[in-house]
Amino acid sequence: MNKTVKNLLLVFTLVCIIALVVFTIELFILNRGTGGAERNDDESGVSLSGNTDDEAEGSADSPQTPPPSNALPPVQTGQPPRTQPAGRRYELLYSINETLVLYADEELFEHDTQMEMADMFTYIGDDGTASLLVTFASMPFGAEREAETFLNNYLEGNESAVSGEAQIKGSSLSGVFVVGVNDGETFEAWIHSISDNGANSSNDIGIAFVIRYRNDEQKNALYAVLDTLEIVRR
């Protein structure tokens, strides 16, 4: 082996040694930097999610708050309890063990208790004809037949129209409805059958609810009273 080859081998060996030293130093520095970052993470207690250890533990121990829901609230079923209507409470005779209850504003209606087997509520503030009459009625042939001629004394020969069983406005009571007009005044009546609580669904005694009015103000006031009709047990 000549001198030139030996020199080349020596140079190559030195280069390899230098490269190995540089690689070893860089590897050491890289490993040292990584270890420092891990220690910093451990010391700060910050996780990859951005929460501290305490926050992570708290989240694990406590239930998660559900996100707000856009769903509609559940629909309430059944009828809400009925509130007491405005006005004075009146208790009228109905049957042996039941009472007819209604409410009327004392500032709008005057109550007449002097009538036999009847009660009159007269609308105050105008000509005095608008009123509600609650009266017992004899109907040996039933409410439908009684309704056909019931308003004859009010209509003075004018015809009336019977439209069958109907709810008495917003109340829980019903009756055969009849209506007629006389000289610009409207008469409406409901013939209500009183149940005898026996084999027959009704007997020959009932109650008639008769209203008379000339304008919408009177009509609405009378309808408001009819809305409150209710039968209660004694």
Buried (B, 14 or more C-beta within 10 A) or exposed (E): EEEEEEEEEEEEEEEEEEEEEEEEEEEEEEEEEEEEEEEEEEEEEBEEEEBEEEBEEEEEEEEEEEEEEEEEEEEEEEEEEEEEBEBEEBEBBBBEEBBBBBBBBEEBBEEEEEEEEBBBBBBBEEEEEBBBBBBBBEBEEBBBBBBBEBBEEBBEEEEBEBEEBEEBBEBEBBBBBBBBBBEEBBBBBBBBBBEEEEEEEBBBBBBBBBBBBBEEBBBEBBBBBBBBBBBEEE
